[in-house]
Amino acid sequence: MTEDEFHELNGDPVMQMLEANRIWTHPQFLVADVCKITGTTPKALEHFVSPKRDLVRLIGPHVNPGTGRRRVFTGGQVLMIAAAFAMTRIGFPQRWTRSLADTVERRAIARENPFGYGQTGLMFATFPMNEGDDWNVVYLHDQMEKEPVLPVAVHLLDVDRLIDQVKAQLEAMIADEEVPDFTVPDPKPEPNPYSPASNFFRAWDKSESGRWVYVGLTEEETDELLEMQGSEIQGDDLVIVSEGRRGGERFLELHDKHERERLKRCGMGLEGDD
């Protein structure tokens, strides 16, 4: 097949690539759009993209239009800002974000190559070298034949996932559709395993009046033991309120009485138990 026949069947691959990359190369997104994607404020964004900080390389009159004119960003510039924000938020050194953000943008554009882009599932593993004076970036992808040599602790940027998410958000903005939210919610802290909320150790039960009590103890005995432990029940949580005064015969008496019942409930009866 000749080159002309290929183009007739498949179209001009160069034009295909230019059209596919239009979302990355055409200035069309405003400050509000960038803030929506990065989760920042206009003021914080202005500070972040300041040329004096050199965190991202934004080229073109549309991003620095002068006083009284609106800034406009290409999708690639939005992506670079998103990558820089994501990494600086987890402690990546700011002096290296420009290089990393540039690489992410180039990756997004290269993925639109109609002849294919061999690597998939690209991630960047980053870590300090020379006692922090330099910073290394190792490319990880699905086609790797050798296991990478990495330290036990690294920063990891899921590059292709970031590109896919930002592209989906940009496309929604262009189509005037609801912008998908890819924010990962903060995990809720696990309840204190010693608290009634968790009751991991089967130490708690409800009294007839509906109060939490140590198994094997009355309400009064529970209050007494809690005071000696320097703790109190607040709702369903066990809270330390003082240093307490552990030890002594009474403490051991209540502790052992409670512990025997707790172990029974755990199926670990002690010798001498009925």
WOTA-V857128 format. One record per run of one state. SS is the DSSP state (~ for helix, > for strand, _ for the rest). FROM is the first residue (numbers start at 1). LEN is the number of residues. If there is no record, write none. Layout:
SS&FROM&LEN ; SS&FROM&LEN
This chain:
_&1&2 ; ~&3&8 ; _&11&2 ; ~&13&8 ; _&21&1 ; ~&22&4 ; _&26&3 ; >&29&1 ; _&30&1 ; ~&31&8 ; _&39&3 ; ~&42&7 ; _&49&24 ; >&73&1 ; _&74&1 ; ~&75&14 ; _&89&5 ; ~&94&17 ; _&111&12 ; >&123&7 ; ~&130&3 ; _&133&1 ; >&134&7 ; _&141&14 ; >&155&3 ; _&158&1 ; ~&159&16 ; _&175&29 ; >&204&3 ; _&207&5 ; >&212&3 ; _&215&4 ; ~&219&11 ; _&230&1 ; >&231&4 ; _&235&2 ; >&237&4 ; _&241&8 ; ~&249&17 ; _&266&9
